């Protein structure tokens, strides 16, 4: 997340922020009305990558945090322990949930990206 956010903010054109400052905008307003909207795609990419990484943090949770039933459960751990105990129906349920969650996230991101590209190209043609 940090690398994506850093790249998104460092790629901004500082002239846009300076133009907002010369028109009297405060630093807070420059951030929320200029920097954040322009960096949003990079921030969203970082959020999606962090989400995907968090879903897969099986080994770190199991080895470093330990496994405390009902307290440190994650979906990958629930799948692992359901398969180990022979509860294939429960494991299948969690697999379907995690696949649906990942698929819907990718579909939403694709839809959002296409919508913004259409908006950008419409604004550019004006």
C-alpha positions in Angstrom: 0.0 0.0 0.0 2.8 2.4 0.9 4.6 2.0 -2.4 1.4 2.4 -4.4 0.4 5.5 -2.4 3.9 7.0 -2.6 4.1 6.4 -6.4 0.6 7.9 -6.9 1.4 11.1 -4.9 4.9 11.5 -6.4 3.6 11.3 -9.9 1.3 14.3 -9.4 2.0 17.5 -11.4 3.1 20.0 -8.7 1.9 22.8 -11.0 -1.7 21.8 -10.4 -1.2 22.0 -6.6 0.6 25.3 -7.0 -2.2 26.7 -9.1 -4.7 25.9 -6.4 -2.4 27.5 -3.8 -2.1 30.7 -5.8 -5.9 30.9 -5.9 -6.0 30.9 -2.1 -6.7 27.3 -1.3 -5.4 26.0 2.0 -3.1 22.9 2.1 -6.0 20.8 3.4 -8.2 22.0 0.5 -5.4 21.4 -2.0 -5.0 17.8 -0.7 -8.7 17.0 -0.9 -9.6 18.8 -4.1 -6.5 18.3 -6.2 -4.0 15.7 -4.9 -6.4 13.1 -3.5 -8.7 12.9 -6.6 -5.6 12.7 -8.9 -3.9 10.0 -6.8 -7.1 8.0 -6.2 -6.4 5.3 -8.9 -3.0 4.6 -7.4 -4.5 4.5 -3.9 -7.2 2.2 -5.1 -4.6 -0.1 -6.7 -2.8 -0.2 -3.3 -6.0 -1.0 -1.5 -6.8 -3.9 -3.8 -3.2 -5.3 -3.5 -3.3 -4.9 0.3 -6.7 -6.7 0.4 -5.4 -9.6 -1.8 -2.3 -9.8 0.4 -4.4 -9.8 3.6 -6.5 -12.7 2.3 -3.4 -14.8 1.7 -1.7 -14.1 5.0 -2.0 -17.7 6.2 1.4 -18.6 7.3 2.1 -15.3 9.2 -1.1 -15.6 11.1 -0.6 -19.2 12.0 3.1 -19.0 12.9 3.6 -15.6 14.3 0.2 -14.7 15.8 -0.6 -18.2 16.7 -4.0 -19.8 16.3 -6.6 -19.0 18.9 -9.9 -20.5 17.9 -12.6 -17.8 17.5 -10.1 -15.0 17.9 -7.4 -15.2 15.2 -9.5 -16.9 12.5 -9.0 -15.8 8.9 -10.7 -17.3 5.9 -7.6 -19.2 4.6 -7.1 -20.6 8.1 -10.7 -21.6 8.3 -10.4 -23.4 5.0 -7.2 -25.2 6.1 -8.6 -26.4 9.4 -11.9 -27.4 7.8 -10.0 -29.6 5.3 -7.8 -31.0 8.0 -10.8 -32.1 10.1 -12.6 -33.5 7.1 -15.4 -30.9 7.0 -15.3 -30.4 3.2 -18.7 -28.7 3.1 -17.5 -26.0 5.4 -14.2 -25.7 3.4 -16.2 -25.4 0.2 -18.4 -22.7 1.7 -15.3 -20.6 2.6 -13.7 -21.2 -0.8 -16.8 -20.0 -2.5 -17.0 -16.9 -0.3 -13.3 -16.0 -0.9 -13.6 -16.5 -4.7 -16.8 -14.5 -4.9 -15.3 -11.7 -2.8 -12.2 -11.6 -5.0 -14.1 -11.8 -8.2 -16.6 -9.1 -7.3 -13.7 -6.9 -6.2 -12.0 -7.3 -9.6 -15.3 -6.8 -11.5 -16.0 -3.6 -9.5 -12.5 -2.3 -10.1 -12.8 -3.0 -13.9 -16.2 -1.3 -14.0 -14.9 1.7 -12.1 -11.8 2.0 -14.3 -13.8 1.9 -17.5 -16.3 4.5 -16.2 -13.5 6.9 -15.3 -11.7 6.3 -18.7 -15.0 7.3 -20.5 -15.4 10.4 -18.2 -11.7 11.3 -18.8 -12.0 11.0 -22.6 -15.2 13.0 -22.7 -13.6 15.8 -20.6 -10.5 15.7 -22.8 -12.6 16.2 -26.0 -14.2 19.3 -24.8 
